[in-house]
Amino acid sequence: MFKEMNDLFQWAWLIPFLPFLSFLLIALVTKRSKRLSSTISILAILTSLGLAIGIGIGVIQSGSQVVENPVLTTVNWLSIAGLQIDFGTLIDPMSAMMLFVVTLVASMVQIYSIGYMHGDPGFSRYYAFQSLFAASMLGMVLATNLLQLFIFWELVGLCSYLLIGFWFFKVSAREAAKKAFITTRVGDFGLLLGILFLYNQFGTLDFYGPGSLSVQMATSFQDFALIGGVSYLTVMAVLVFIGPIGKSGQFPLHVWLPDAMEGPTPVSALIHAATMVVAGVYLVARMFFLFDNASPFALQLVAGMGAFTAIFAATIAIAQDDIKRILAYSTLSQLGYMMFALGVGSLTASMFHLMTHAFFKALMFLGAGSVIHALHEKQNIWDMGGLWKKMPITGTTFFIGVLAISGIPPFAGFFSKDEILAAALHNGHPVIFAVGLFTAFLTAFYMSRLFFVAFMGKEKPENHPHESPWVMTLPLIILAFFSIVGGWVALPEHNFGYFVHYGEFHHEGIDWTIASISILAGVLGIGLAYITYVTRAIKAENVVARFPGVYKLLKNKYYIDEIYLWFIHKVMDGIVAKVLYWFDLYIIDGIVNGLAFLTRGSGRVLRKTTTGQLQTYALVFFFAVVVIYIVFALGEGQLSTLNPAAMLGGVK
């Protein structure tokens, strides 16, 4: 059986190749035909989904064999003296799960986009970019080494830039695309440094296999102090982690993600659920052996950064009014959850939440797109109201997403959040557990606030909402189904954790004490939102009036963007610019001008020696011989025995 599955795994390269091929076909051949372009793109991603499902089934049937021995299929890409790099595919439980999630969400987004992007003049270009985006993420998931991963990592960043700025005629879209691209480049520079230092030390960038990074770190590598007593592996882990800080929107490089809402809503669904932002989480998970072999500080940094981002973004979300921005800050918070799960040592919990989050976050973004489509681009939740009656499919599926992210059983988010909270408490991180629990309460509150205001609030007579066409509602129904059952793989009979873990696995099942506390937090959050925005037993405006400073702080996102702008204009464009100007004017220009002056002065002196007169040259030659003779005589101590007459007489 394993041999048959291994034969199937050899074809994994087709999963990213088919979307990439559709990108080439659309860009070079079919871009004038919108229907043909969308058909090619959707058929390609659906075929990749079928292959991903087949490989996932194969991994499950292979059991512990593929867990202990990931299947590597490689070909030589570069071979020169002292350097050999192979590219290929890596199949293990983590990559199999990611292949399924990415292809499923990408398929739903592309089908949905037929209705949402209908009539857009850039329709074919949109599908070309969608195909390239999916291909890039899938290529990254299958990468066998850090260099291959980094290439696709950068392609993912390029595609996000192209799709965030898809409506480039809008200034806000152009600026958001540039902001995303530049901000993530900061993180990518740290990742690149980490890759270079790792190769310099280990001579390889392979994840698994003989002589790979994981094998050397676990068996033969003797760590040593590098900077101020900090170990080499710890520094490398921090450098590698800087990349995910940017890509996965962790504080303080989170500022690009809310602005990414300027792209089409289906793009937001893909970025937030299955591609760009989860790339960073996947990288930390794939390189978990590095963080585990480094000093405890490395994982503590991941846990602390993730926990802070989770509660930081959640507090901002409760004061936002734009439906897409609420979802964006929700994503930031959930990414913090995934990161601190890794930081407390639970690869299983992090990857589990990545999977369930992909289902319900894609569902809610596409649901938001359905609302925006029906209300002719209105995005402020206070301009909505009573939508559940007019849009029953969108409303019902969106409510399923709200229950899932709030951690209410039996929806998917309940199981993965419980796993994360249990891991934090059982692994000795009570503070992070408390932060995660409070964040769960805030999440249930602000997501219920969105739903109650937009779908159950008072109808606006100026609105004339209608349910979206089936091509948009069908993906909502499919994603709602997975948002319900996606967490059931954690039940004992399915034992999801057996397949996605690091090190020795101990399955503890559901901790019902922690689960009960988590459920209570979710119910309290939903209840508080209900009595505030439905029954109005508590009036939100009264709370705002009582705490205006806090509300203003949250409404303006802690002024982080303003601080960055101040730093750029006052410090970088002010003090730093003046210092650099002075340095350029007096040091750089001084050196260059000084060399020019020296050259010109030397030329003025030397050109006087070129007279063209033979007598002058003979005289110069004579005196040169005399000087050389005297120098050698001094060196031998014979100058006192010489006299000018003898010297002149000796010259022939």
URTA-V902571 format. One record per backbone hydrogen bond with DSSP energy under -1.0 kcal/mol. CO is the residue of the C=O (numbers start at 1). NH is the residue of the N-H. If there is no record, write none. Layout:
BEGIN
co = {CO CO}
nh = {NH NH}
END
This chain:
BEGIN
co = {1 2 3 4 5 6 8 9 11 12 13 14 16 17 18 19 20 21 22 23 24 25 25 30 33 34 35 36 37 38 39 40 41 42 43 44 45 46 47 48 49 50 51 52 53 54 55 56 57 58 62 64 65 71 73 75 78 80 83 85 85 87 89 91 92 93 94 95 96 97 98 99 100 101 102 103 104 105 106 107 108 109 111 112 112 113 117 120 122 123 124 125 126 127 128 129 130 131 132 133 134 135 136 137 138 142 144 145 146 147 148 149 150 151 152 153 154 155 156 157 158 159 160 161 163 166 167 170 171 172 173 174 175 176 177 178 179 180 181 182 183 184 185 186 187 188 189 190 191 192 193 194 195 196 197 198 199 205 206 207 209 212 213 214 215 216 216 224 227 230 230 231 232 233 234 235 236 237 238 241 242 243 244 245 246 250 254 258 259 260 264 265 266 267 268 269 270 270 271 275 278 279 280 281 282 283 285 287 287 288 289 290 295 296 297 298 299 300 301 302 303 304 305 306 307 308 309 310 311 312 313 314 316 317 321 322 323 324 325 326 327 328 329 330 331 332 333 334 335 336 337 338 339 340 341 342 346 347 348 349 350 351 352 353 354 355 356 357 358 359 360 361 362 363 364 365 366 367 368 369 370 371 372 379 380 381 387 391 392 393 394 395 396 397 398 399 400 401 402 403 404 408 411 412 413 414 415 416 417 418 419 420 421 422 423 424 425 429 430 431 432 433 434 435 436 437 438 439 440 441 442 443 444 445 446 447 448 449 450 451 454 454 455 460 469 469 470 473 474 475 476 477 478 479 480 481 482 483 485 487 488 489 491 491 495 496 496 510 511 512 513 514 515 516 517 518 519 520 521 522 523 524 525 526 527 528 529 530 530 531 531 539 540 541 542 543 547 548 549 550 551 552 553 554 556 557 559 560 561 562 563 564 565 566 567 567 568 570 571 574 575 576 577 578 579 580 581 582 583 583 584 587 588 589 590 591 592 593 594 595 596 597 598 599 600 601 602 603 605 606 609 613 614 615 616 617 618 619 620 621 622 623 624 625 626 627 628 629 630 631 632 633 639 643 644 645 646}
nh = {5 6 7 8 9 10 11 12 14 15 17 18 20 21 22 23 24 25 26 27 28 29 30 33 37 38 39 40 41 42 43 44 45 46 47 48 49 50 51 52 53 54 55 56 57 58 59 60 61 62 65 68 69 91 89 87 85 83 80 77 78 75 73 71 96 97 98 99 100 101 102 103 104 105 106 107 108 109 110 111 112 113 114 115 116 117 120 123 126 127 128 129 130 131 132 133 134 135 136 137 138 139 140 141 142 90 207 149 150 151 152 153 154 155 156 157 158 159 160 161 162 163 164 165 166 168 170 174 175 176 177 178 179 180 181 182 183 184 185 186 187 188 189 190 191 192 193 194 195 196 197 198 199 200 201 202 203 146 213 214 212 216 217 218 219 220 221 232 230 226 227 235 236 237 238 239 240 241 242 245 246 247 248 250 249 253 257 261 262 263 268 269 270 271 272 273 274 275 277 279 282 283 284 285 286 287 288 290 291 292 293 294 298 300 301 302 303 304 305 306 307 308 309 310 311 312 313 314 315 316 317 318 319 320 381 326 327 328 329 330 331 332 333 334 335 336 337 338 339 340 341 342 343 344 346 345 350 351 352 353 354 355 356 357 358 359 360 361 362 363 364 365 366 367 368 369 370 371 372 373 374 375 377 323 383 384 391 395 396 397 398 399 400 401 402 403 404 405 406 408 407 411 414 416 417 418 419 420 421 422 423 424 425 426 427 429 428 433 434 435 436 437 438 439 440 441 442 443 444 445 446 447 448 449 450 451 452 453 454 455 385 387 388 463 472 473 474 477 478 479 480 481 482 483 484 485 486 412 488 490 491 496 494 495 498 499 500 512 515 516 517 518 519 520 521 522 523 524 525 526 527 528 529 530 531 532 533 534 535 537 538 543 544 545 546 547 551 552 553 554 555 556 558 557 559 560 563 564 565 566 567 568 569 570 571 572 573 575 576 578 579 580 581 582 583 584 585 586 587 588 589 591 592 593 594 595 596 597 598 599 600 601 602 603 604 605 606 607 608 609 611 617 618 619 620 621 622 623 624 625 626 627 628 629 630 631 632 633 634 635 636 638 642 647 648 649 650}
END
